[in-house]
Amino acid sequence: MTLFCRNGRVDSLTLEGRVVAPVQGMDECLRISIAEGVITALEPSSSSRSVIAPAFVDPHVHLRTPGREDEETIRSGTEAAAAGGYCAILAMPNTEPVVDSAAVLGSLVALARAEAVVPTGFMAAISKGLHGGELTEMAELAASGAAAFTDDGLPVVSARLLRRALQYSELTGLRLALHCEDPDLSRGGQAHEAAVAAELGLGGYPSVAESVMVERDLALAEFEGRPLHVMHMSARESVQALRAAQAAGVAATGEVTPHHLCLTDEAVRSLDPNVKMNPPLRSEDDRHALVEALRDGTIAVVATDHAPHAQHEKDVPFEEAPFGVTGLETAFSALYTHLVGPGVLSLESLLERMSAGPARALGLAEPRIEIGARANLVQLDLEDEWRVDPDGFRSRSQNSWLLGQTLRGRVLRTVADGRLVHHNQDVGE
């Protein structure tokens, strides 16, 4: 799989700190020497103020290009990724026009080579126009550099079409990543179907609208003997279905977002459009199931589903606002604050689920800390506390569910593909 970013010189620098690399079993204070973008030495160090880990990978990002560059561009989105500690991201195809042809994909590859700050891959659509009626030219898109296939934002409603896509995925060697939703069950839904939505008079979006499609899609993947990635899981029943499929030998992976791990539908009582997303925030029971699945590895991927929206689009009544929130710049800090700090999840597990886990699930190279490896590193200050201020975002959009909150843990530096792409000089080291 090919990722694309702008050409530029690689860097030579030294990082010192407590190195935590869960996959490699490292947890020691080291001085890491990088020469011309490659790790050349790992030496003992007395420094322990900061933590250094393999940089993060996000397989679910909306860059809004082409078509909505007012909300995000490849440049601004990848700058946000760099600030969040990411060394690689995958962008969704639900743009204007949709990434359903080699021509559109080729234009994005060219833009990424000119503008992308971190290596960026582009998923192509499963169906033409995301209409769910006809498969895209998957082989041609794969040959043009597609990273995977998805109709994210919309489910593949036709079981016949999805089965054919799974069959074609064997020819392309690329994975399918699926947004699982039964639109007949979710139609008109604005929030999780439960007491909060009923009390506020909001249309209900039941968890079964997700889980029945997760079950169907996993059954098709099992029948065809093909891998499948389930995007932004939100429901306990979906977790149960994924766990059962994995136990049966299905090569299935799943992802969960920071907002579904940290919040429940109780947050919707604020009627803040920045807590409106698809799938919606669900119950505490659902959230607990997601955290447990992340902890035991059933869900091996944290993905942000970074979905920028213009301020005027979100500055409307809850029912009229679009679904989606940003997440690239806050993911680590939010999860460190809400899960690691209280002892719910270990730091090692969080780092693995944000780096090696996503890379493995989507067939990307895993960031590694070893001599001879291309440098893909994140340096973190776990003690720093900072307030989420919209003026501080690199993203062009500020629709974050964390606005005004104080978080603990911050990215100091990000090295992606051998380049220092982010250095937070405002934080002491």
KOLZA-318936 format. One record per residue: x, y, z of N, C-alpha, C, CB in turn. Coordinates in steps of 0.02 Angstrom, whole numbers, plus 50000, padded with zeros to 5 digits. Glycine has a CB too. Example, Ala and Ser with C-alpha at 12.3 -4.5 7.8 and 13.67 -1.06 7.14 Angstrom:
BEGIN
506604971650390506154977550390506604983550390505654977650452506424988850354506844994750357506455000250394507044997050286
//
This chain:
BEGIN
500424994150000500005000050000500445006250000499525000050061500265011149958500675017149952500345023049988500785018849878500745026650027500525032950056500905038550023500635033050134500605044450023500895049949985500985056050030500455051749925501545059550020501655065850055502145070050014501925064650128502185076450032502605080949994503345079150002502485088250015503715080349950504435079249954504755084350001504765079549884505295082550031505645087050076506225083450108505185089850131506665087150136507255083950165507065079950227507795089250182507415074550237507335070850299507765074250352507515063350291507645072550415507965076250469508465071950508507445078950516508915075350541509375072250589509275075750655510125072650565509105071950707508975074850772509035069450825508275078150775509005071550888509035066950944508445068150990509705067850983508125062751011507575063051059507775059051121506915060351028507595061551180507725058051242507095057451283508275061551282506995051651313506425050751356506315043451373505795053551323505775042151408505585035251423505245032351361505105034951486505565027451332505315024551270504835018851286505895021951225504205019451262503695014351273503475011951204503095017151314503665005951187503485002851123503174996051138504095002151075502524995651148502204989551172502344983451130501464990551177502324984151064502424978451020503124975551027502284980350947503614980051038504304977851044504504976451117504764982951015504054977551163504194976251233504684980951265504444969351241504714987151240505194992051266504864996551317505484996151210505204997851371504995002751421505615004651461504424999851468506005009251433506625011351464506805018251440507195006251448507235021651478507455028351459508025027851408507685032351522507915030951351508395030451296508505037151262508155025251245509085037651231509225043051185509195040051115509935046351199508735042751074508645040251006508965045050957507885039350990509455042450919509795046550869509495045150801510565045150869509325050450765509035049850698509495053550650508305052750696509725050150599510155053250549509835052150480510875050250551509705057650446509395057450380508765053250380509895054850328508365054250433507715051150437507695043950461507405051350371508265041050478508295034050499508565033650570508735029950451508275029250611508525028150679509205024750675508015023950721509715028050702510395025350697510675022950763510845030550669510385025150819510645022950884510115023350938511255027250904510125018550983509705018451043510165017451102509165012651040510255022851142510735022751196510405024451262511305027751182510655021651318510365023151383510375030651398510735019351438509855032851433509795039951450509495040451520509365043851398509665045751554509365046851620508725050851616509865050451666508555053251557507965057451549507335053351555507985060951481506845055951591506205052351597505605057051598506195048051660505715063451586505165068251589504645066951534505425075351582504875065151475504415063951420504395056651402504615068151358503875054751366503795047951341503855048051266503105044851363504235043351238504305042651166503995035951146505045043051144503605035951093503265029851071503225029850994502545029451102503075024050965502935024050893502365028950878502755016850869502435032850825501925037750809501265034350791502165042250750500735038250791500065035650784499865034950710499565040250820499365030650699499095029450632498335030150638499295022350604498035034250594497305035250595497015032950529497125042650609496625027550529496345024950467495665027850448496285017650471495465033350482494785035850470494765043450479494275032550518494925046950424494975054250425494605057150365495715056550426494235062550377493905066150323494305072550309493155067750341494585072950250494975078850231494585083850189495595076650192493965082050170493495086550136493735089150068493355092450180494285086350044494555088449979494505082449931495295090949986494195083549872493945089849844493235091549867493965089449769493075097949859492385100249866492225104649925491955094549870492535103549983492385107650042493035109950075491955103750093493445113150035494085115650061494005121150113494505118150004493395123850119493275128650173493285125150241492595132150163493145118650242493135114850304493815111550319492595109550301494155109250267494795105950276495145105350208494725099050309495805105450210496195103950150496695098450168496565110350124497025095850118497535090850132498075093850176497835088050067498255100150162498775103350202498555104350274498965110050171497965107350284497745108750353497595102350391497135113250352497295097450358497135091150392497755087350413496715086950348498265087350370498875083650389499285087650439499295082150326499235094150440499545098050494499215096350561499495105650480498555095650560498195093650621498415086650643497425093750609498505082250594498735075450610499425075550642498745071150547499865079650614500545080150642500515082750714500985084850599500095087650726500025090450794499745085250843499585096650794499365080450816499085075250859499525069250868498435073050831500115069150837500585063650846500545058350793500475060650911500215059650737500105054650686500655054750633499435055550653500865048750611501355048150558501045045650494501925043650579500405043650496500055041250436499305041750448500275034050419498945043550395498215043850398497915041150333497965051150412497295038950337496915037050278496305041450273496725029450281496185044150213495635048850202495045045350169495875054750158494455047650188493825044650163493635047450095493265045950213493245043550056493085045649987492435049549979493045039649944492075051050034491435054550026491535062050018490975053050086491865063749963492025070649947491585072849888492785071349929491715078849863491325081549807491795083549750490895087649830491915079549699491585073149685491855067449728491665071349612491485062049727491675056049764492305053049733491105050749764492725050049775493325046649750493115039749724493875046049806492825039749664492585033449635492875032249566491835033549631493375036149546493695035249481494445036349488493395039949429494815033649441495545034549441495725041849432495865030349386495315045549396495465052649384495435056649449494975055549334494905055649488494845059349551495395057149600494145058249583495505050649603496035048149647496715050849627496045040549647496855051049562497495053649538497605060849556497545052849464497075064849555497145071949574497305072649648496505075749557497025068249689497175068449761497885066249775496675064049800498115061149741498805058949749499285064549732498945052749705499135068149677499565073749658499555079249710499345076549590498965080649738498915085749791499305083749853498175087049808499245077449871499595075049931500355075549921499405067749946500585074049862501305074649849501545081849854501475071749781501095086549844501275093549848501145096549917500895097549797500645093949955500405097350015500425093250079499715099650003500385086750075500295082750136500915083050181500145075450118500805084650244501345085250293501545078350320501135089850351501045073850326501185067050346500945062350291500855065350415501245056450285501025051750233500275050450237501405045150239499945050850180499225050650176499005045650122498925057650162498555041250139498265036650091497535038550080498325029350114497275036450024496585038150006496175031849994496575042649943495645031050033495175025650019494745027649960494745024050081494575022749919494115023949863493435021049880494395020749798492925023449845492245021249858492135014049835491735025849823491705010549870491495003849849490995004349792491174999949908490525008949798490015009749746490075016549712489305008949776489895016749649489935022949611489485028249641489755021649537489775034049654489405039549683489155038349753488825041049640489385032949784489135030849851488385029349849489285036249903488135027649790487415026549783487215019349799487195028249713487695014949805487545008149825487265003749770487075008149879487285006049707486985002249653487464998549609486575006649613488075001149600488544998349553489244998949581488505001849484489634993549576490314993649601490754998449561490604986749599491225001549595491735005449561492215000649525492115009949611492645003449484493154999549451493714998349501493435003049385493614993449544494044992449601494764990749580493774986949645494854986749529495524984949507495904991149481495494979549452495554995249443495865001349417496045006149473495395004849366495605006849522495735011149579496325008549620495105011849622496355002049629496914999149666497565000549629496814991549675497564999849563498165001149524498365008549526498064998949452497875012849539498005020049541498215022449610497405023849519498245017949659498505019849725497995019849781498795026449721497395017149772496905016849826497195012949885496245013749802497045015249945497295011950005496825006550030497415016950060496175007250017495665002550038495015004950006495605002150118494465001550021493825003349992493295004150047493594998149941492895009450041492365010750089491845015350058492645013850153491235014850081490705019750066490565023850128490055016250040491055024750172490955027850237490515034050232491615029750268490085034550282489565039650282488905036550262489735045350235488955031050223488375027250201488525019850205488165029250129488025015850222488125008550222488055005750152487625005150270488344999850141488214996150080487584992050095488834991550059487004994550075486374991450094486274984850058485794996150078486484984449995486384978349956486874972949977486444979849882486614967550002487044961850021487384958949959486644956450057487034958949904487314956249842487914960449820486784956049786487844967149824488394971549803488994970649850488164978849803488864970149914489414969349962489764962649951489154969750034489384957449936489704951049923490164951549862489164945549911489944954849810490374955749751490994959849768489974959149695490904964949809491484969049829491984964849868491254975149871491744960449911492194956049948492564951349901491794951949999492224948949850492544944649800493094948449762492034941849751492944954649743493434958649707494014960549752493104964949679493894960949817494444962849862494994957549862494174963849933494824951449845495344946349839495804947749780495024939449831495524950649727495924952349669496374958449682495484953649608496104963349718496484969549730496974968849788496014975349744496824964149833497254963449892497134968949944497964963449872496604972949935496464978449981495844976950022496354985049941495824979750082495274978350128494664982650114495514979550199494094980150137493484984150139493394986650211492864979950116493224992950217493074995950283492344998350280493565001950300491934996150327491214997150320490905001250375490874990450317490485005950354490025009550397489405005350402489875016950370489265002750461488714997950469488095001450498488924992150515487585001850457486975005350477486395002950434487055013150471485845001150464485234999650428484825006050423484814993850463484795009250364484475015850359483725015650372484595018650290483405009850364482705009450382482595010150457482405002950356483065007450495483015007850568483255014450596483395002150599483735017550562484025023850589483695030050562484765024050573483245029350512482955035150479482635040050528482435032950428482835046350522482565051550566482905051850633481835050350576483395047450646483725047350710484215052950719484065040850720484195056250776484645061650793485095059950852484265067950808484885055150892485245053150952485055045950969485095057951012485445042951012485325035951034484615035251059485825033951089484275029951035483585028751055483555026251126483245023751007483405030751171483375029151243483045035051278484085027551273483115035251343482755040251383482945047451366482885039051456483595048751355483805055651341483475058251278484565056051335483495054451225483185056651162482425057751172483305051551106482115053251208481385053851219481225060151259481125047751256481615061551311481495067451352481605073851313481935067351413482075073851267482235079851228481815080451165482965079951211481435075251150481025075451090481425074451026480655081751086481985070851030482405069650972482245062850942483155070050991482305062350876482205056050843482705050850867482245056850768482475044750878482905039550905483275035650851482505034850946483915034150864484345030250819484555024150861484975034450793484205018550854484325012850899484985009250884483765007850894485275006250935485895002650926485834996750879486155000350993485224993950875485124988250830485204990250757484434985150841485114996650742485224999050673485944997950652485045006350666486404998150700487104996650685487244989150689487555000250734487034986050743487254979150756486984974150705487034977050825486384975150679486124970350629486544970450566485394971850613486804976350548487224976850489487934974150503487264984050464488174975150563488814972250582488774964650575489024974250654488224961650600488144954450597488094952050525487524952350636487704955650484487644953650414488314954050377487124957950379488664959550387489294960550351489824955550372489544967650362489844953850436490314948850459490134941950432490334948750536489494940550426489274934150398489494933550325488514933350403489434938950287489644938850217490404938050212489424945250182490774941450256491494940850256491704933650272491814945750307491354930550320491504923550336491354919050277491104921350398490794920150244490604915950187491104916450130489914917950163491354922450119491834923550064492554922450085491764930550036492674921550149493354920550173493804926550163493654914650139493514932450173493884938650161493914942850224493554942750104494454946750232494504951250291494024957150284495224953950299493854959950342493374965450344493544969950403492644962850349493474976450394493594981150448492944984850463494164986150429492724984550525492104987850547492274994650576491724983550599491994999950547492165006750566491745009150625492075011450507492005013950660491705017550716491145013750752491425024050692491325008550786490845004450823490585008250884491154997850844489945007350900489655011150955489225006951002489245016750928489055000750983488544997051021488824990651050487954995550976488564988851109488764982651142488644976551098488394981951209488074976451065487914970651022488394970050963487194971250996488634975750939489134975550885489784972450909489264982650858489984974150970490584971251000490494963651007490724974351069489914961551030489784954351037489834950850970489094953251069489574953950918489594950850851490314950350826489174954950802490704955550837491404955450815491794950250853491724962350824491684949850918492054944950959491884937850936491884945851034491244936550922491044929850900491334928250831490274929350897491354933050787491634931950720492374930450724491514938050675492724934150765493444932850773493564925850802493764938150819493154923950850493224917250880493094911850828492744916450939492674913350778492514908550725493034908550670491834910050696493534912850676494074912950627494014918050573494124906450597493524922550578493454927850528494004933050538492754931150532494324935050484494864940150488494544947050491495344939550427494214948350546493854954650555494194958950607493124953350575494214965450594494474970350642493944975750653495134973450617494014979350708493544984650723493894990650751493014982150772493564996350745493845002550771493335006050815494065007250713493595010350858493175014350902493475021250907493105011050973493055026250916493275033250919493375035550991492775037750883493775040751000493835043551068493165045751097494305049451067492735048751057492105051251086491645045551108491735055651035491645039951073491235034351096491545030951157491155029351040492185031651167492515028751227492435033151289493245027751213492325039551278492325044251335491635046851354492775050051319491175047051307490525050251319489955045251312490435055951270489385047151341488765043551330488235048451306488525039951396487635045951293487105050351268486885055451319486515046151246487115054751382486965059951431487245066751409487255058051500487795066651369488085072851344487615076551298488745071551309487145073051268486675076151221486185080851257486285070751182486125080151323485675084551360485875091951350485675082851434486515093251335486745100051323486465102951258487495100351322486235098451214486015100351146486565103951108485385104751150487185102451126487765105151090487845101151025488415104951134487795104350967487875100650904488555097250897487775105250846489035099150938489695095950935489715089150969490205100450967489155086950997489115080051021488625076050978488915079851095488495078550918488065074950871488505071550819487555079750837488475064950818488885061250771488525054850750489575059550801488765051750697488475045550671489025040250667488155046750601488955034750705488405033050750488395037550811488455025850771487815038050843487755042650899488075040050963487025044150913488175044651010488395042651077487855038251107488535048851123488065032851140487585028051165487595027551241487705021251134487365022151269487275021551341487935020051375486765016051356487925020451441488515018651480488675011251471488395020251555488175007151464488285000051452488664998951386487614996251450488475002651335488825002251270489545004751277488445006351217489615010351310490295013251318490745008351355490255019951355490485005351407490875000651446491084994651403490474998151508490634992251361490794986651317491344988551267490174984351278491334994651243491844996951196492524997351231491665003851168492535000051292493165000551329493444993651343493065004451395493014988951364493244982151377493524978851314492674977851405493194980051258493424977151194494084980051173492904978151139494184986451187494824989651171495364986751216494784997351179495194985651278495684983251326495894976051310495404983551397495414971751291495594964751279495804963451207495004960251297495774968551164496024967751097495504965751045496564962851096494884964551066494364963151017494314968850968493684962051052494324974950994494404980950953495134983050960493914986750975495494982850904496214984150906496394991050880496584978950867495894995150863496025001350828495655007250860495825000750754496025012450876495715018950892495765023150829496075022450954495205025650805495175029950747494775036150764494865026250685494965041850738494625048050760493965049350725495085053850750493885046850662493325048950621493295056650618492645046050648493885059650610493955066950607493495069650552494705068950593492975073350572492465075650526492355083150534491795071850537492765087150501492705094450508492075097250475493305097850479491775102150509491205105750482491295113250494490545103350514491045117250448491075124450455490655126650515490835127950391490865132150547490525134350608489795135850596490875140650635489635138850538488925140550526488495134350518488865144850465488795128750499488405122550492488235119550560488795117450451488685120350608488565117750675488195122650720489215115750707488215129050702487895134150743487155134750727488245140950733486805129150735486085128650720485785124050773485945125850647485115123550777484815118850824485055111750812484055119150819485085107850865485375101150864485095096950806485245097650930484435097150797484125093050746484355094750676483365093650750484555101050665484745103250598485495102650584484535110450588485885101450635486615101150627486835094750593486965101850695487385094950555487655088850526487995084550579488155090650470488045078150564488405073650608489155074650599488225066250592489535073850654490265073650648490625078550693490455074950579491215076450716491655080550758492375079650736491565078750834492785084550753493505083850739493825079550793493845090750735494455077350781494765073150831495515072250826494465066650829495825073950770496525072450760496975075550813496745074850693496845081750832497295085450876497185083950950497225092750865496645080450966496465079451036496415072151056495825082751050496485067451009496335060351024496755057651081496455056150962497415058351076497825055451130497665058751197498575056351113497645065251198497535068851262496865067051293497575076351251496345066551250495685064851276495685057951307495155065251220495995053151274495995046251300496465045451359496185041451245497015049151359497455048851417497105051751478498115052751402496745057251468496395060551523495815056351549496135067351501495405053651504494785050351524494875042851540494275051151470495375039651511495455032451521496095030451556495415029051455496665033151534497295031051564497385034151633497885033051519497255040551639497325043951703496925040751759497105051051697496295039051748495895035751801496055028351810495165036551785496505025651770496695018651778496245013751742496695016951849495835016051697495375011651660495745007851605494805015751629496255011051574496635008051520497365009651532496395010751450497805004951516498515006251526498785010651469498904999651529499315014351485499635018451434499885014051377500225022451464500165008251393500425003751341499885001551293500754997651373499294999951320498744997851277498505003551232498154995251320498455009451261498245015151220498725016451163498175021451263499375016451178499865017751126499835012451071500575017951157499745006151091499715000751041499095001450998499714993951076498525003251028497895003750989497885009950945497305003951037498335014650956498375020650914498925020150861498475026750956499325014950864499895014450819499925007850781500545015450858500185002650814500254996250781499584993150763500644991450825499084993950807498424991050794498114993450730497964992550852498055000050721497775002650658498185000650597497715010150661498845000750603499274998950547499144991750525500014999950565499124987150573498994980150557498304979250525499054975850620497804982550553497124981550529497034983650457496644985550573497384988750435497304991250367497884989550321497204998650368498334985350344498884983150302499424988250290498614981150237499534992650338500064997650334500684995250373499825004450362501254998150357501864996550394501794999050466502484999650360501974994850514501924996850584502515001350603501904990750630502375007150633502925011350658503315007450711502665018050688503975007350706504395003450751504995007550774504624996950718505205006350835505795009650863506355004550864505655012450934506755004550812507315000050807507835002950760507084992950783508445001050770508985003750728508875001550655509685001250753508935006350611508825005050540508135006550515508984998050525507665007650562506975009150542506895016550523506485007350598506465017850476506275024750462505965027650525505775025150401506125033750542505895036750604505165038850599506335042750623504745035750639504035037550647503895037450722503555032550608503985043250753503985043750826503545049450851504705044750852503285048550911502935053950945503235054751014502165052550950503365060951034503615062451101503065066051139504265066951097502925063551199502345065751237502555068351305501845060051246502215073651328502285076151396501645074051433502405083951399501695069151476501105066551510500875070951568501245059651536501285075651588501115079951645500795086451624501725081351686500885088451562500635094951540499875095051539500915096651471499595100351566498875101551563498745107451517498585102751633498245106751475498095111951426497355112351413498485110751361497145118351395496435119551382496305119351307496215126451411495785115951288495605115251217495285121851194495125109151205495665125451154495465132151131495385131851055495985137551151494825133951028494725133550955495255137450916494045136150937495535142650946496045146550910496695142750903496165153050947496775137250939497395133550936497405127850886497555130851002496845126750851496805121150805497175122650740496085119550790497515117550714497795117950646497265116450594498395113050638496775112350613496215110950569495845117350552495735105850601495535117450494495145123350474494475123650511495025123350399494285118250544493645117950579493755116850653493195112550550493285119150694493355118850767492775115250801493405125750795492445110750765491865107250794492075101350837491395104850738492395103050892492645098050939492175097350999493355099750963492085091251022491685090151082492055092051145491465082851086492695093851138493125095351195493235102751207493785091951186492915107051170493045114251176492955116551248492575118151130493455120151273493425122851341493645118151395492745125051355493755111851379493965106951429494725107251440493755099851409494935105351499495645104851515495845097551511495805107851584496355096151471496595089351461497305088751488496575087451386497485082551501498165081151525498515076651474498145077751595499145078351460499525074551410499515078251344499245067451402500115079451316500155083451256500725081051211500235090851273500625081751146501145079851098501665085351096500835078751028502295083451108502855088151102503135088251032503405086351152503285082451006503575081950939503275075950902504355081250943503225076650837503035071150794503545070550737502325072150765503805064550729504255063050673503885058150629504955060150696503765060050566503395055850519503805054750457502715059050501503915048350441504305046550382504985050050381503925048150319505295050450441505955053350446505995060850449506355051050389505415064150452505405071450454505095073950519505015074250394505385079050549505085082350606504515086650581505615086550647503905084450591503325087850562502945092050613502855082750531503105091050677502775095150729503245095850788502095091950751503315101950813503705103350873503335108550913504425105650855503065106550970502695111151013503195114651058502155107351055503375120651040503885124351078503595127851140504215129551033502935127451148502615130751206502625126351268501905132551189502825120051260502815115351316503535113951338502455108851298503655114351402504325112851426504505105551419504375114951498505145104151410505385097351401505895095551455505695096351331
//
